[in-house]
Amino acid sequence: MREPGERTEDPEAKARALCLRMLTHSPRTRAQLERALHRREIPDEVVRSVLGSFDEVGLIDDEAFARAWVSSRHHGRRLSRSALARELRTRGVEEDTVREAVAQLSDEDEAEAARDLARRRLATTRGKDKEVRIRRALGVLARKGYSSGLAYRVVREELEREGVEAELYDPDL
């Protein structure tokens, strides 16, 4: 018997409402929505049904999500392809979709983003010891997921552009 004031909401209606609320707030992957529904203890068959219908009408599109994510995070935060791939994987995007999304960035796109980050960090450390400047520039590139080889190369190039002699040891060589 039901208590007065107790809600008896249909699990499918509850699942649809939760997904719509989440998608209204920000784009989500299918896996993110599925995890949220499971946390709310929505039955598996309802989860499959609701997410299937959202797929059919185009409210869930992991490929479009991944492409937009890569474009936004690369241009906005200057993240490397490896960092972007890691972020997409943690959001439950399938590996083939991850590879396709990060493939939209060329080697030159990645190098230019790394160069921009190095240039910005070096500009904020002018007047400091050369070793401090190098360490800080390499650190920011490492935190953004750039390979050490690319990081060393762009830091060296940017210091040379400034007229600073830079002998850097590259552990990848």
Backbone torsions as a table, in degrees:
resi	resn	phi	psi	omega
1	MET	NA	144.4	-176.2
2	ARG	-87.5	138.5	175.8
3	GLU	-75.8	149.7	176.4
4	PRO	-62.1	133.3	178.7
5	GLY	87.1	-7.0	179.3
6	GLU	-75.1	137.0	-179.4
7	ARG	-91.7	133.5	174.6
8	THR	-114.6	81.8	-176.4
9	GLU	-91.5	137.5	175.6
10	ASP	-60.2	128.9	-177.6
11	PRO	-58.9	-34.8	179.3
12	GLU	-68.5	-41.1	177.6
13	ALA	-65.4	-39.8	178.3
14	LYS	-63.3	-43.6	-179.7
15	ALA	-65.0	-45.4	178.4
16	ARG	-60.5	-44.8	-178.7
17	ALA	-62.8	-43.0	179.4
18	LEU	-63.6	-46.4	179.7
19	CYS	-62.0	-44.8	179.8
20	LEU	-63.0	-40.4	178.8
21	ARG	-63.7	-44.0	179.5
22	MET	-65.2	-42.4	-179.2
23	LEU	-70.5	-27.3	176.7
24	THR	-68.9	-36.3	-178.9
25	HIS	-70.1	-47.6	178.9
26	SER	-165.2	157.6	178.1
27	PRO	-61.0	145.2	-178.7
28	ARG	-136.2	155.6	173.7
29	THR	-86.0	164.6	177.1
30	ARG	-59.2	-42.2	-178.5
31	ALA	-63.6	-38.7	178.5
32	GLN	-63.7	-43.3	178.6
33	LEU	-65.5	-41.4	-179.9
34	GLU	-62.0	-43.9	178.3
35	ARG	-61.3	-41.9	-179.4
36	ALA	-63.7	-40.3	179.6
37	LEU	-67.4	-40.1	178.6
38	HIS	-66.1	-36.5	177.1
39	ARG	-61.7	-31.5	178.5
40	ARG	-86.9	7.6	177.0
41	GLU	60.5	39.0	173.5
42	ILE	-77.6	134.4	-179.5
43	PRO	-59.2	146.3	-177.1
44	ASP	-53.8	-43.9	-177.7
45	GLU	-65.1	-32.7	177.4
46	VAL	-71.5	-41.0	178.5
47	VAL	-59.0	-49.9	180.0
48	ARG	-60.0	-43.0	-177.8
49	SER	-65.1	-49.3	-177.4
50	VAL	-65.4	-47.5	-179.6
51	LEU	-65.8	-34.9	176.2
52	GLY	-62.1	-43.2	179.5
53	SER	-69.8	-34.3	176.1
54	PHE	-66.6	-37.1	175.4
55	ASP	-61.4	-48.7	-176.7
56	GLU	-57.8	-39.7	-177.7
57	VAL	-89.6	0.7	175.1
58	GLY	85.0	14.5	178.0
59	LEU	-78.2	-21.3	175.1
60	ILE	-120.0	123.8	178.3
61	ASP	-147.8	93.8	-176.5
62	ASP	-63.1	-32.6	178.6
63	GLU	-65.3	-46.9	179.0
64	ALA	-65.3	-40.1	177.8
65	PHE	-59.0	-47.7	-177.0
66	ALA	-64.0	-43.6	178.5
67	ARG	-61.4	-46.1	-179.5
68	ALA	-65.6	-40.7	179.6
69	TRP	-60.4	-48.3	-178.7
70	VAL	-61.8	-47.1	-179.1
71	SER	-61.7	-48.6	-177.2
72	SER	-64.8	-49.5	-175.4
73	ARG	-73.5	-29.8	177.6
74	HIS	-72.0	-46.7	-178.2
75	HIS	-76.4	-33.3	-178.3
76	GLY	-83.7	-46.6	-175.7
77	ARG	-105.7	-6.8	178.5
78	ARG	63.0	38.2	179.5
79	LEU	-77.6	149.2	178.3
80	SER	-75.8	168.1	177.4
81	ARG	-61.3	-40.0	-178.5
82	SER	-66.5	-39.2	177.8
83	ALA	-66.5	-39.8	178.6
84	LEU	-65.5	-42.2	178.3
85	ALA	-61.7	-42.6	178.8
86	ARG	-60.9	-44.3	179.4
87	GLU	-62.6	-43.0	179.7
88	LEU	-64.2	-40.7	179.0
89	ARG	-62.0	-40.1	-179.9
90	THR	-67.9	-19.4	177.1
91	ARG	-91.7	5.6	173.8
92	GLY	85.6	16.6	178.5
93	VAL	-77.4	136.8	-178.5
94	GLU	-65.0	151.1	-173.5
95	GLU	-58.7	-42.0	179.0
96	ASP	-61.7	-40.5	179.4
97	THR	-67.3	-39.2	177.3
98	VAL	-60.4	-49.9	-178.7
99	ARG	-59.1	-44.6	179.3
100	GLU	-62.7	-40.7	-176.7
101	ALA	-67.8	-45.3	-178.8
102	VAL	-75.2	-19.4	177.7
103	ALA	-67.9	-16.9	178.1
104	GLN	-68.4	-15.8	177.0
105	LEU	-95.4	126.1	179.4
106	SER	-83.6	169.1	175.4
107	ASP	-59.4	-38.4	-179.4
108	GLU	-68.0	-37.9	175.7
109	ASP	-59.3	-44.6	-178.2
110	GLU	-67.2	-43.4	179.8
111	ALA	-63.9	-39.5	-179.6
112	GLU	-66.4	-40.0	177.3
113	ALA	-64.6	-42.7	178.2
114	ALA	-63.5	-42.0	179.2
115	ARG	-61.5	-42.4	179.4
116	ASP	-62.7	-44.5	177.7
117	LEU	-61.8	-45.2	179.9
118	ALA	-62.6	-43.7	179.8
119	ARG	-60.1	-44.3	-180.0
120	ARG	-64.5	-44.9	-179.0
121	ARG	-66.6	-41.4	179.4
122	LEU	-64.6	-35.2	179.0
123	ALA	-65.0	-33.8	-179.0
124	THR	-79.5	-10.0	-177.4
125	THR	-113.9	12.8	177.5
126	ARG	-56.8	140.5	-179.3
127	GLY	93.1	-14.4	177.5
128	LYS	-88.8	166.7	177.0
129	ASP	-57.0	142.3	-178.0
130	LYS	-55.9	-41.5	-179.0
131	GLU	-64.3	-38.3	177.9
132	VAL	-64.3	-44.6	179.8
133	ARG	-61.2	-44.6	-179.8
134	ILE	-63.7	-47.7	-178.5
135	ARG	-59.1	-44.0	-178.7
136	ARG	-68.3	-40.2	178.5
137	ALA	-65.9	-43.9	177.9
138	LEU	-64.0	-36.4	179.7
139	GLY	-63.4	-44.2	-179.7
140	VAL	-66.1	-37.2	178.5
141	LEU	-67.9	-39.4	177.8
142	ALA	-63.2	-42.9	-179.7
143	ARG	-65.0	-25.4	178.7
144	LYS	-89.4	0.0	172.9
145	GLY	93.4	11.8	-178.7
146	TYR	-79.3	145.7	179.3
147	SER	-65.2	153.8	-179.2
148	SER	-64.2	-36.0	179.4
149	GLY	-60.6	-47.8	178.5
150	LEU	-65.6	-41.6	-178.9
151	ALA	-61.1	-48.7	179.8
152	TYR	-60.8	-43.2	-178.4
153	ARG	-61.3	-48.9	-175.7
154	VAL	-71.6	-34.0	177.3
155	VAL	-65.6	-44.9	178.0
156	ARG	-59.8	-46.1	179.9
157	GLU	-61.6	-41.9	-178.9
158	GLU	-69.2	-37.8	176.5
159	LEU	-66.7	-40.7	177.9
160	GLU	-63.8	-37.1	177.1
161	ARG	-61.3	-33.7	176.9
162	GLU	-78.5	-10.2	-177.3
163	GLY	89.2	17.0	179.4
164	VAL	-100.4	126.6	176.0
165	GLU	-69.5	127.9	-177.0
166	ALA	-133.3	104.9	172.3
167	GLU	-96.4	107.6	-179.8
168	LEU	-113.1	136.9	174.1
169	TYR	-83.6	120.8	179.2
170	ASP	-100.5	111.3	-177.3
171	PRO	-66.5	-16.6	-179.9
172	ASP	-79.7	-14.1	-177.4
173	LEU	-90.8	NA	NA
